[in-house]
Amino acid sequence: MSFFKRWLRWQLKVFGSVAVVVVLTVGFGALAGTYWPEYAWGTTALFAAVVFGLTCWLG
């Protein structure tokens, strides 16, 4: 049972970290496309790189 709990905790941690990055990036991209359409691709790519870097560094 301990193995299953560890495995499930690890799966939830990985899923949570991936889901948070995806939600933040999509949300920022939607806002960028709405308010700054001419800069949307560049700012979203930069934001995604920063969030990914922070996630790898912290996690």
N, C-alpha and C positions, 0 to 999 in steps of 0.2 A: 504494500500500500504506500509505503514511503516513496518508492520509485515513481509510482503514478502521480503522487502529489507534487514531487519535484518536477517531473516532466510537464505536468499541467501548468504549474507556476511559470516554468520557463516558456512554454508556448504562449501563455497570456502576456508575459512580459514582451516577447518578440512581437506578437500581434499588436499590442498596445503601442509600442514604439513605432512600428510601421504605420499604423492607422493614424497616429497623431501627426506624423510628418506628412502623410498624404492629405489629411483634412486641412492642415495649415497651408500647404502649398496650393491646393485647389481653391481654398477660400481667398488667399492672397491673389491668385490669378484672376478670380472672378471680380474682386475689387479693383484690381489693376485694369482689367478689360473694361470696367464700367467707368472709372474715373480718369484713368490715364491711358487711353487706347494706343497712343503712339509709342508708349514706353512699356506696354504690357509684357511682351516677350522677354525683354532684357531684365526688367525688374523681377519678374517671376522666376527666371532662371537664377538670378543672383540670390533671391530669397531662398529658393530650393537648395542651392549650394550651401548657404549659411546654415540653414536648419539641418541639413544632412551632416555637415561638419560638426555642429554642436551636438547632435545626437550621437555621433561616433565618439566624440571627445568625452561626453558625459557618461555614455552608457556602456 
